[in-house]
């Protein structure tokens, strides 16, 4: 009893004895923004999308107006969104009109907010492509980055895999087996037109668009061994980059299109290598892991994400400047978003949106059987 | 003295030979200077694919592979000899399909399956079968022979299968 009294006394003294320290709660380095529900007939729908985009972006904390550094407001009706951002003094920092319907207009506004307030590119208007077994066969699907608007793109009733969106989202290449062989097909996403563009003898797979969309890097086995090639985006002019005894796979381009990182098992187990897009010899990228595949080069050029076998599989991120490699999640096949901050990867039964700096992960596609091999437009 | 000189010259030659190999000249020098010879694939046969009705599967035993490997083990090489012999007494072309178990990542497995098919093709070529008669395709981890999990199922899936075009 005596002990409890003393404790209580001490506690009370602590409370009254000194000024309570100011506790600053920092959620990473987020910017506090106030979001006013948008007006107009589509205001509620747009606000919901906008709030989710701002939240997922990782840059903001949605706060009451008195604590906000910026206030977001506007209205949405008839497919057009009028958006505005003002600072604490009421000065307008962004005022613009966005089209495309309540969803897409909100995504575009969100991206503009990200760019205006942080200087970074937004991911809200981007699209993803992936493989799903929902229909009983592997087919290619597309969706918005937040998992909305899922659409089945192929109905090949065969094996359709390895989708690759062009960075601007206008076209998609994929590996299809309709001919009985692995060939690369190109779909113009605007018109829907499809053609088989790469159909050399043997296996053609792993298409990856260069940053300006003008070239495709891929694996071809036509010369007797699976090697890395660069081909014009229409399918012409195949140029071989590698000549090794091993399997080269999963090329990913540097942001300026001058280099390619890929996986090769030339040394036994698959490792990451870097090679000039014009040719040369591949240089090993040490990662500390002995099975590294499916690399993705971040748009800012600083990091490469990849799948590492660690018992199961993990998403690993190597900082190309510092050399450090960290495991950031369990899963496979990472792809970077335009902000060089988020990664989408496959956990098998879902696609997951990962905010790398905070580790926050959000499933964005679920309930479609096995979902794998995500690609992400920028 | 003469013996020493001859010996010395031999050492010198051997060293030069070794150095030449390591340097890796020509347009096909690989990462560590290995010269790689792959036999290019012939054009595909019009209208013939591995699962088509004009291709006979199962005539020859599949060749099986160790985990993460495309090397043909001694115990499997007899199968290739039998295929090579059969090829010499017929004019048909062959499609070799390569497969993996489910454990690797998808795109790498497509490449590994292809490497297995091409390793078998190379072995047939070295036994006198013309490379112009042999196509390859990889299905990666698709269409397992045994869809179950575990070591024995996986061992059945790491394979190259033969399809004889009618």
Boltz contact constraints between the chains, C-beta under 6 A:
constraints:
  - contact:
      token1: [A, 159]
      token2: [B, 142]
      max_distance: 6.0
  - contact:
      token1: [A, 162]
      token2: [B, 107]
      max_distance: 6.0
  - contact:
      token1: [A, 180]
      token2: [B, 49]
      max_distance: 6.0
  - contact:
      token1: [A, 180]
      token2: [B, 50]
      max_distance: 6.0
  - contact:
      token1: [A, 181]
      token2: [B, 137]
      max_distance: 6.0
  - contact:
      token1: [A, 201]
      token2: [B, 41]
      max_distance: 6.0
  - contact:
      token1: [A, 201]
      token2: [B, 44]
      max_distance: 6.0
  - contact:
      token1: [A, 202]
      token2: [B, 41]
      max_distance: 6.0
  - contact:
      token1: [A, 202]
      token2: [B, 136]
      max_distance: 6.0
  - contact:
      token1: [A, 203]
      token2: [B, 114]
      max_distance: 6.0
  - contact:
      token1: [A, 203]
      token2: [B, 138]
      max_distance: 6.0
  - contact:
      token1: [A, 205]
      token2: [B, 110]
      max_distance: 6.0
  - contact:
      token1: [A, 206]
      token2: [B, 107]
      max_distance: 6.0
  - contact:
      token1: [A, 219]
      token2: [B, 111]
      max_distance: 6.0
  - contact:
      token1: [A, 221]
      token2: [B, 114]
      max_distance: 6.0
  - contact:
      token1: [A, 222]
      token2: [B, 41]
      max_distance: 6.0
  - contact:
      token1: [A, 223]
      token2: [B, 38]
      max_distance: 6.0
  - contact:
      token1: [A, 223]
      token2: [B, 40]
      max_distance: 6.0
  - contact:
      token1: [A, 224]
      token2: [B, 38]
      max_distance: 6.0
  - contact:
      token1: [A, 224]
      token2: [B, 39]
      max_distance: 6.0
  - contact:
      token1: [A, 224]
      token2: [B, 40]
      max_distance: 6.0
  - contact:
      token1: [A, 225]
      token2: [B, 38]
      max_distance: 6.0
  - contact:
      token1: [A, 226]
      token2: [B, 111]
      max_distance: 6.0
  - contact:
      token1: [A, 226]
      token2: [B, 114]
      max_distance: 6.0
  - contact:
      token1: [A, 226]
      token2: [B, 115]
      max_distance: 6.0
  - contact:
      token1: [A, 243]
      token2: [B, 28]
      max_distance: 6.0
  - contact:
      token1: [A, 243]
      token2: [B, 30]
      max_distance: 6.0
  - contact:
      token1: [A, 243]
      token2: [B, 36]
      max_distance: 6.0
  - contact:
      token1: [A, 244]
      token2: [B, 30]
      max_distance: 6.0
  - contact:
      token1: [A, 244]
      token2: [B, 31]
      max_distance: 6.0
  - contact:
      token1: [A, 245]
      token2: [B, 36]
      max_distance: 6.0
  - contact:
      token1: [A, 247]
      token2: [B, 111]
      max_distance: 6.0
  - contact:
      token1: [A, 247]
      token2: [B, 112]
      max_distance: 6.0
  - contact:
      token1: [A, 247]
      token2: [B, 115]
      max_distance: 6.0
  - contact:
      token1: [A, 249]
      token2: [B, 107]
      max_distance: 6.0
  - contact:
      token1: [A, 249]
      token2: [B, 108]
      max_distance: 6.0
  - contact:
      token1: [A, 249]
      token2: [B, 111]
      max_distance: 6.0
  - contact:
      token1: [A, 250]
      token2: [B, 107]
      max_distance: 6.0
  - contact:
      token1: [A, 266]
      token2: [B, 31]
      max_distance: 6.0
  - contact:
      token1: [A, 270]
      token2: [B, 108]
      max_distance: 6.0
  - contact:
      token1: [A, 281]
      token2: [B, 31]
      max_distance: 6.0
  - contact:
      token1: [A, 282]
      token2: [B, 31]
      max_distance: 6.0
  - contact:
      token1: [A, 293]
      token2: [B, 105]
      max_distance: 6.0
  - contact:
      token1: [A, 293]
      token2: [B, 108]
      max_distance: 6.0
  - contact:
      token1: [A, 294]
      token2: [B, 105]
      max_distance: 6.0
  - contact:
      token1: [A, 307]
      token2: [B, 105]
      max_distance: 6.0
  - contact:
      token1: [A, 332]
      token2: [B, 105]
      max_distance: 6.0
